[in-house]
Amino acid sequence: MSIFMLSDTPAAVSAEPAQTAAEIKPAMSEWGEMALTVMFTLAAVLFVSFLAVVTGLV
């Protein structure tokens, strides 16, 4: 038997259910930031791939 089982204090239960990750919608600015990040990442990968092909590394 552990010491935690001896406690008779009830757990506090919230009346409102907690939001899950699927229910939380990001703001429009967050979508813009994500789109820019993806675009810059893809541009960097394509640029490095282009340099590799031009210089004969691949």
C-alpha positions as CSV (number, residue, x, y, z in Angstrom):
1,M,0.0,0.0,0.0
2,S,1.5,3.4,-1.0
3,I,1.1,6.7,0.8
4,F,-0.9,8.0,-2.1
5,M,-3.7,5.5,-1.5
6,L,-4.1,6.8,2.1
7,S,-5.1,10.3,0.9
8,D,-8.8,10.9,1.1
9,T,-8.7,14.2,-0.8
10,P,-10.9,14.0,-3.9
11,A,-9.6,15.0,-7.3
12,A,-10.8,18.3,-8.6
13,V,-12.9,17.7,-11.7
14,S,-13.5,20.5,-14.1
15,A,-17.1,21.1,-15.3
16,E,-15.9,22.0,-18.8
17,P,-14.2,19.3,-20.8
18,A,-10.6,20.0,-21.9
19,Q,-10.0,20.8,-25.5
20,T,-8.2,18.2,-27.5
21,A,-5.5,18.9,-30.0
22,A,-7.9,18.2,-32.9
23,E,-10.4,20.8,-31.5
24,I,-7.9,23.6,-31.2
25,K,-7.7,25.5,-34.5
26,P,-4.6,27.6,-35.2
27,A,-4.9,31.2,-36.0
28,M,-4.7,32.4,-39.6
29,S,-1.2,33.9,-39.0
30,E,0.0,30.5,-37.9
31,W,-1.1,29.0,-41.2
32,G,0.8,31.7,-43.0
33,E,3.9,31.1,-41.0
34,M,3.7,27.4,-41.7
35,A,3.2,27.9,-45.4
36,L,6.2,30.2,-45.6
37,T,8.3,27.7,-43.7
38,V,7.4,24.9,-46.1
39,M,8.0,27.1,-49.1
40,F,11.4,28.2,-48.0
41,T,12.4,24.7,-47.0
42,L,11.3,23.4,-50.4
43,A,13.2,26.2,-52.2
44,A,16.3,25.4,-50.2
45,V,16.1,21.7,-51.0
46,L,15.6,22.4,-54.7
47,F,18.4,24.9,-54.8
48,V,20.9,22.5,-53.2
49,S,19.7,19.7,-55.5
50,F,20.2,22.0,-58.5
51,L,23.8,22.9,-57.3
52,A,24.6,19.2,-56.8
53,V,23.5,18.3,-60.3
54,V,25.2,21.3,-62.0
55,T,28.5,20.7,-60.2
56,G,28.3,16.9,-60.9
57,L,28.1,15.7,-57.3
58,V,25.1,13.5,-58.3
